């Protein structure tokens, strides 16, 4: 048996920049590749993993991990065609990536995520401990809205971890925010650093991080973990394949806007 750190090192030795979103010291008892797929800039793997956690419990889970492949020529990313997006109904696009206030952003995030969950058969229910709660045949999806990557978002995540201890591991727990937060004062580099610092904690506590695209509310990107629902997992696998392309376009567009403003 290998630790997560040793598994990730093995991937790296084989030229694959894939990492399991688990603490380095967890012991991996079994790992199976369920699916391989090309993603912008590399390869994505759907992995079935059996591991030992800090409570010495044997846990089985499925992760979609992606990374660069050493020596492989990068393919030009292809934009997702909305007719192929696994969502039966679509919301209208926005004309800008910016938001005037936290309230405007929070309303947008809530509407986008609510629309997705209801599209997949979930219905809203009241729960005082979270911002949004949906249920499908007894399975609940608890969601807090964070808007931006900051200390308040981490506190929201900790609340979800505490709720998971109370409600049990059979439900879904997530934190939703904007994909690009610069109009609310958070540079993209700060977002990246926040994700890097907190991904291990969030993954270990089975808290999904979900980012709603600023222009297209039908595109929500899943980080850390995916929901267990087959339909939701399929949806997030499709949007994950678009994230790097969307991010690259955003950075390129930001640089272009900066040059134009300096003229």
Backbone torsions as a table, in degrees:
resi	resn	phi	psi	omega
1	UNK	NA	147.0	-178.4
2	UNK	-117.9	156.0	170.8
3	UNK	-80.6	166.3	176.9
4	UNK	-59.3	-40.0	179.3
5	UNK	-60.2	-41.8	180.0
6	UNK	-69.1	-36.8	176.3
7	UNK	-63.2	-45.5	179.3
8	UNK	-63.5	-36.2	177.1
9	UNK	-65.7	-37.3	177.6
10	UNK	-64.2	-43.1	175.7
11	UNK	-57.5	-45.6	-177.6
12	UNK	-63.7	-39.7	179.1
13	UNK	-63.1	-27.7	179.4
14	UNK	-91.3	8.0	176.0
15	UNK	82.4	16.0	-177.8
16	UNK	-113.9	119.4	-176.9
17	UNK	-84.8	44.2	179.5
18	UNK	-97.2	139.5	177.2
19	UNK	-132.8	136.2	174.5
20	UNK	-69.6	133.0	-179.7
21	UNK	-82.3	58.1	-179.8
22	UNK	-134.1	158.2	176.5
23	UNK	-57.8	143.1	-175.1
24	UNK	-57.3	-31.5	-172.9
25	UNK	-86.7	-7.7	177.6
26	UNK	-61.0	142.5	179.5
27	UNK	-94.0	127.5	-179.8
28	UNK	-95.2	119.4	-179.7
29	UNK	-89.9	-31.1	179.7
30	UNK	-155.9	145.3	179.0
31	UNK	-144.1	124.1	179.2
32	UNK	-126.7	137.8	176.0
33	UNK	-88.6	112.1	-178.7
34	UNK	-85.1	-30.8	-176.6
35	UNK	-159.5	143.3	172.3
36	UNK	-117.6	143.5	175.1
37	UNK	-153.0	146.9	175.2
38	UNK	-74.7	137.4	174.4
39	UNK	-128.8	163.0	-180.0
40	UNK	-54.7	118.7	176.6
41	UNK	86.1	3.4	-178.9
42	UNK	176.0	-139.8	-175.7
43	UNK	-135.7	145.5	174.1
44	UNK	-112.4	139.8	179.5
45	UNK	-123.5	131.6	170.4
46	UNK	-95.4	111.8	-170.5
47	UNK	-113.0	133.0	170.0
48	UNK	-97.7	119.4	-172.4
49	UNK	-124.1	132.7	172.6
50	UNK	-113.6	122.2	-172.3
51	UNK	-142.9	166.5	178.1
52	UNK	-106.5	124.9	-178.6
53	UNK	-92.3	-172.3	-176.4
54	UNK	-67.1	-21.3	178.0
55	UNK	-89.5	10.6	-178.6
56	UNK	61.5	27.8	176.0
57	UNK	-93.3	142.8	175.4
58	UNK	-89.6	120.7	-174.0
59	UNK	-122.8	139.1	174.0
60	UNK	-113.7	135.6	-179.3
61	UNK	-152.1	166.5	179.2
62	UNK	-120.5	132.3	-179.5
63	UNK	-128.6	141.9	169.7
64	UNK	-103.5	114.3	-177.2
65	UNK	-119.0	144.0	177.8
66	UNK	-137.5	155.1	-179.9
67	UNK	-170.3	170.5	179.6
68	UNK	-72.4	152.9	175.8
69	UNK	-110.9	118.8	-177.6
70	UNK	-62.8	128.7	177.7
71	UNK	88.8	-10.3	179.8
72	UNK	-87.3	134.7	177.0
73	UNK	-69.6	133.6	-179.0
74	UNK	-70.7	131.2	176.3
75	UNK	-87.9	145.5	176.7
76	UNK	-65.5	127.4	-178.5
77	UNK	-65.1	142.6	178.7
78	UNK	-108.2	134.5	-179.8
79	UNK	-69.5	144.0	177.8
80	UNK	-69.1	136.0	175.5
81	UNK	-88.5	124.8	-174.9
82	UNK	-59.3	-27.8	178.6
83	UNK	-68.2	-17.7	177.8
84	UNK	-100.1	-2.4	178.2
85	UNK	-71.4	127.5	-177.1
86	UNK	-73.2	70.8	-180.0
87	UNK	-150.3	127.2	-170.9
88	UNK	-76.6	-31.1	178.6
89	UNK	-128.4	148.9	-174.4
90	UNK	-121.2	144.9	174.4
91	UNK	-89.0	155.8	178.5
92	UNK	-70.8	151.1	178.4
93	UNK	-75.7	160.6	171.4
94	UNK	-95.1	159.8	-178.7
95	UNK	-94.2	-5.8	-177.5
96	UNK	-144.4	160.0	178.1
97	UNK	-94.2	-5.9	-173.3
98	UNK	-96.1	159.2	177.7
99	UNK	-130.8	140.5	-175.6
100	UNK	-78.5	-22.8	-175.9
101	UNK	-158.1	165.9	174.9
102	UNK	-61.3	-40.2	-177.9
103	UNK	-62.7	-41.2	178.6
104	UNK	-63.2	-43.8	179.4
105	UNK	-65.1	-43.1	-178.4
106	UNK	-63.3	-40.9	178.1
107	UNK	-63.7	-41.7	179.3
108	UNK	-62.7	-46.1	-179.9
109	UNK	-62.4	-45.1	-178.8
110	UNK	-62.0	-43.2	-179.5
111	UNK	-65.8	-41.4	-178.7
112	UNK	-64.3	-46.8	-176.8
113	UNK	-72.1	-37.9	178.0
114	UNK	-61.8	-41.8	-179.9
115	UNK	-63.3	-42.2	178.9
116	UNK	-63.0	-48.7	-176.9
117	UNK	-65.4	-38.9	177.9
118	UNK	-69.5	-31.1	174.9
119	UNK	-62.6	-29.9	-178.5
120	UNK	-96.5	12.5	173.0
121	UNK	98.4	0.4	177.9
122	UNK	-81.5	151.2	176.5
123	UNK	-123.1	142.2	-178.6
124	UNK	-68.4	140.2	174.0
125	UNK	-134.4	155.7	180.0
126	UNK	-82.0	137.2	173.6
127	UNK	-153.4	117.8	-171.2
128	UNK	-70.3	-17.7	-174.3
129	UNK	-84.7	-11.7	-175.4
130	UNK	-134.2	167.5	179.5
131	UNK	-76.7	-38.2	178.9
132	UNK	-138.2	143.8	175.3
133	UNK	-143.6	130.8	179.2
134	UNK	-129.4	154.1	-176.2
135	UNK	-138.6	141.4	175.4
136	UNK	-138.6	107.3	178.4
137	UNK	52.0	45.8	176.5
138	UNK	90.1	-15.6	178.4
139	UNK	-90.0	125.8	-176.6
140	UNK	-106.8	150.6	174.4
141	UNK	-120.9	108.0	179.1
142	UNK	-95.0	133.1	-174.9
143	UNK	-139.0	132.9	169.5
144	UNK	-108.9	147.1	180.0
145	UNK	-103.3	124.2	-175.2
146	UNK	-110.1	-20.5	-178.5
147	UNK	67.1	-57.9	-175.4
148	UNK	-135.3	163.9	177.8
149	UNK	-84.1	101.9	179.0
150	UNK	-155.9	-172.3	-178.9
151	UNK	-62.1	-35.2	179.4
152	UNK	-64.3	-36.4	178.0
153	UNK	-64.9	-40.5	179.0
154	UNK	-65.2	-37.9	176.6
155	UNK	-64.2	-39.5	175.9
156	UNK	-61.1	-39.1	179.2
157	UNK	-65.9	-41.2	179.1
158	UNK	-64.0	-35.3	175.6
159	UNK	-61.9	-38.8	178.8
160	UNK	-67.0	-38.1	178.1
161	UNK	-63.3	-40.8	177.5
162	UNK	-66.9	-38.5	178.7
163	UNK	-65.3	-36.8	178.9
164	UNK	-63.0	-37.5	176.3
165	UNK	-63.8	-32.4	-177.6
166	UNK	-83.4	-45.1	-173.1
167	UNK	-89.4	-20.9	177.5
168	UNK	107.4	166.7	-172.4
169	UNK	-89.0	-1.6	-175.8
170	UNK	-85.7	-3.7	179.9
171	UNK	-105.7	171.8	178.5
172	UNK	-100.8	143.5	-179.4
173	UNK	-133.6	132.2	-176.2
174	UNK	-149.9	163.9	177.4
175	UNK	-126.4	123.2	-176.9
176	UNK	-111.3	140.2	-179.4
177	UNK	-150.0	-179.0	175.9
178	UNK	-79.6	148.3	177.0
179	UNK	-69.1	-38.6	-179.6
180	UNK	-129.8	122.6	-167.0
181	UNK	-116.1	13.6	-175.1
182	UNK	-63.8	-32.0	178.8
183	UNK	-68.7	-15.2	176.7
184	UNK	-105.6	15.4	172.0
185	UNK	91.7	11.8	-179.1
186	UNK	-116.4	109.0	178.5
187	UNK	-63.0	155.0	-179.5
188	UNK	-61.0	-36.1	178.1
189	UNK	-62.4	-38.5	178.0
190	UNK	-64.8	-40.7	176.0
191	UNK	-58.1	-47.3	-178.8
192	UNK	-59.8	-43.0	-179.3
193	UNK	-66.2	-40.0	178.7
194	UNK	-61.9	-45.0	178.2
195	UNK	-61.3	-43.8	-178.3
196	UNK	-62.7	-41.9	-177.8
197	UNK	-69.3	-32.4	-168.4
198	UNK	-112.2	-5.5	-176.7
199	UNK	-59.3	-43.1	-177.4
200	UNK	-62.3	-45.1	178.7
201	UNK	-61.4	-45.2	-177.3
202	UNK	-66.0	-43.1	179.8
203	UNK	-66.3	-41.3	-179.2
204	UNK	-63.0	-30.1	179.5
205	UNK	-97.2	10.4	176.5
206	UNK	56.8	42.9	176.5
207	UNK	-107.1	118.5	179.0
208	UNK	-79.6	140.7	172.4
209	UNK	-105.5	124.8	-175.9
210	UNK	-125.0	128.9	-177.1
211	UNK	-117.6	122.2	-179.3
212	UNK	-86.8	127.4	178.5
213	UNK	-58.1	136.8	-175.2
214	UNK	-67.3	-31.2	-178.1
215	UNK	-95.2	-39.9	-170.8
216	UNK	-117.1	102.3	-178.2
217	UNK	-68.1	-8.1	176.8
218	UNK	-82.2	-10.9	178.9
219	UNK	-106.6	112.0	175.9
220	UNK	-123.2	126.3	-175.2
221	UNK	-98.9	132.3	-179.2
222	UNK	-101.4	129.0	176.0
223	UNK	-118.4	166.9	-180.0
224	UNK	67.8	-66.8	-179.3
225	UNK	-141.9	166.8	173.6
226	UNK	-114.1	153.7	175.2
227	UNK	-63.0	158.8	179.6
228	UNK	-77.4	-25.1	178.2
229	UNK	-54.8	128.8	-177.5
230	UNK	-59.1	-43.2	-177.9
231	UNK	-68.4	-41.1	177.8
232	UNK	-68.0	-39.7	179.6
233	UNK	-63.1	-41.7	177.5
234	UNK	-60.9	-43.0	179.1
235	UNK	-60.0	-48.3	-176.0
236	UNK	-72.0	-25.5	174.0
237	UNK	-67.0	-37.6	178.8
238	UNK	-68.5	-47.2	-178.0
239	UNK	-69.1	-30.4	178.7
240	UNK	-61.6	-34.6	-179.1
241	UNK	-68.6	-12.2	-178.8
242	UNK	-100.9	-14.2	-169.2
243	UNK	-59.5	-49.9	-177.8
244	UNK	-61.7	-38.4	177.5
245	UNK	-64.0	-45.1	179.4
246	UNK	-63.9	-41.0	179.6
247	UNK	-63.9	-44.0	179.3
248	UNK	-61.9	-41.4	178.8
249	UNK	-64.7	-39.0	179.6
250	UNK	-64.0	-46.7	-179.6
251	UNK	-62.4	-42.6	179.0
252	UNK	-63.9	-42.2	179.4
253	UNK	-67.1	-35.7	177.9
254	UNK	-65.4	-42.2	178.9
255	UNK	-64.3	-39.0	179.1
256	UNK	-65.6	-42.3	179.6
257	UNK	-64.7	-36.4	178.9
258	UNK	-64.9	-43.0	179.9
259	UNK	-64.1	-40.1	-179.0
260	UNK	-65.9	-36.0	-178.8
261	UNK	-71.2	-22.0	-179.3
262	UNK	-85.0	-11.4	-178.9
263	UNK	-76.3	NA	NA
